[in-house]
């Protein structure tokens, strides 16, 4: 199988021309992946503003190869955005500083693993300024073994079409500014009032969530989601809306979770 070298594969330079062009192209506004294939980074990507990498093709594997994807305009844009695609895998690298560091929108069968996602600990601005991973109308996705830190909201799952996802073995920790740390994981309907129904049928398993106001928020419109064997260490409590586990016939469930409340220094 061919491997395209992102930041090289889309340019028509010979190797002798590459170094001279490196500084100009490494900060290109957005890298678009719009055809199937296996891709790998060759160096760090740092965009001035906006989105860094947007994947719109199905059947794509993106290996960050240990490199980082970042932005000069902190708290804005998206680091890696996957839109309307199926069968995508992203792994093995660092993403930092974006409003949404990894975004999955209207996708199916996407795997995001082995990423180090870091925010700047920015204050919320009418909502989260920094989100680790967003799933919006996402089906059958796997979010596993990622390390997310210093964001307002760790993993955000939204929309009636979000279902059958597995969020497992992630470490999600707030910033050193406790007041900026909103939620570790959040489930609610999609924005815009298209549907009042939230995500359903997800498994949230064996995650460690620490130093957020609440570890988890599940809206009453979200249903049939299962929280098992997680560890929660939060300032106020494990679940922001415990009544959500009684709504819609009590279809959300949680068991074998361990939780404690963080006591801050006076």
Protein Blocks (a to p, Z undefined) as FASTA:
>chain_A
ZZddehklmpccdfklmmmmmmmmmmgfbdcdfbecddddfbdcddfbhjfbdcfbghia
cdeklpacddfbghiajfbdcehiahiacehiadehiablbacehiahiacehiacddeh
iacehiafbdfbdcehiahiacehiacehifblbdcedjklghiacehiacdddfblklm
mbfbdcdddehhlaacdcehiacehiacehifblbdcdfkbghiacehiacddfkbmblb
lmlmmgghilaccehiacddddddZZ
